[in-house]
């Protein structure tokens, strides 16, 4: 594997510093590490996924949306309201 040199590294560093990373663009592994669901939330998501035949992509989008709602609410944890709406 060839070394990309200092210009490539500098370009990546500048891009990383200036680009805002949104929940829609964050890597899946980072999303799952920072968006822990409670056991109840996991069970509900699994139930809905099997009931409505949702793909993994749809499930990930739901978690991204719940993470965004929690961020807008100013909470670190994904609340039940952020996960499936207020009842």
C-alpha positions as CSV (number, residue, x, y, z in Angstrom):
1,X,0.0,0.0,0.0
2,X,1.5,3.3,-1.0
3,X,1.8,6.2,1.4
4,X,-0.5,9.0,0.6
5,X,2.0,11.7,1.7
6,X,1.7,14.7,3.8
7,X,-0.6,16.6,1.3
8,X,-3.3,13.8,1.5
9,X,-3.0,13.7,5.3
10,X,-3.3,17.5,5.6
11,X,-6.3,17.6,3.2
12,X,-8.1,15.0,5.4
13,X,-7.2,16.9,8.6
14,X,-8.5,20.2,7.2
15,X,-11.7,18.5,6.0
16,X,-12.2,16.8,9.4
17,X,-11.7,20.1,11.2
18,X,-14.1,22.2,9.1
19,X,-16.8,19.7,8.1
20,X,-19.7,19.3,10.5
21,X,-20.6,15.7,11.1
22,X,-24.3,15.3,11.3
23,X,-26.2,12.2,12.5
24,X,-27.1,11.5,8.9
25,X,-23.4,11.3,7.9
26,X,-21.8,9.7,11.0
27,X,-20.4,6.2,10.5
28,X,-22.7,3.4,11.7
29,X,-20.3,2.1,14.3
30,X,-20.0,5.6,15.8
31,X,-23.8,6.0,15.7
32,X,-24.4,2.7,17.5
33,X,-21.6,3.5,20.1
34,X,-23.1,6.9,21.0
35,X,-26.8,6.0,20.6
36,X,-27.4,3.2,23.1
37,X,-31.0,2.0,23.2
38,X,-32.5,0.6,26.4
39,X,-33.6,-3.0,26.4
40,X,-37.2,-1.9,26.0
41,X,-36.4,0.3,23.0
42,X,-34.4,-2.6,21.4
43,X,-37.4,-4.9,21.9
44,X,-39.8,-2.4,20.4
45,X,-37.5,-1.8,17.4
46,X,-37.1,-5.6,16.9
47,X,-40.9,-6.1,17.2
48,X,-41.7,-3.3,14.6
49,X,-38.9,-4.6,12.3
50,X,-40.4,-8.1,12.2
51,X,-44.0,-6.9,12.0
52,X,-43.4,-4.4,9.2
53,X,-40.5,-6.3,7.6
54,X,-38.0,-3.4,8.0
55,X,-34.5,-3.8,6.6
56,X,-31.4,-3.0,8.6
57,X,-31.1,0.3,6.7
58,X,-34.6,1.4,7.9
59,X,-33.7,0.4,11.5
60,X,-30.5,2.5,11.3
61,X,-32.4,5.5,9.9
62,X,-34.8,5.3,12.8
63,X,-31.9,5.3,15.3
64,X,-30.4,8.2,13.4
65,X,-33.7,10.1,13.7
66,X,-34.0,9.2,17.4
67,X,-30.5,10.4,18.0
68,X,-31.2,13.7,16.2
69,X,-34.4,14.2,18.3
70,X,-32.4,13.5,21.5
71,X,-29.7,16.0,20.4
72,X,-32.3,18.7,19.7
73,X,-33.9,18.0,23.1
74,X,-30.4,18.5,24.7
75,X,-30.2,15.0,26.1
76,X,-27.4,12.4,25.7
77,X,-29.7,9.4,26.1
78,X,-32.3,8.5,23.6
79,X,-35.6,8.8,25.4
80,X,-38.7,6.8,24.6
81,X,-40.3,10.0,23.2
82,X,-37.3,10.4,20.8
83,X,-37.5,6.7,19.8
84,X,-41.2,6.3,19.0
85,X,-42.9,9.6,19.7
86,X,-45.1,10.9,22.4
87,X,-48.2,8.8,23.3
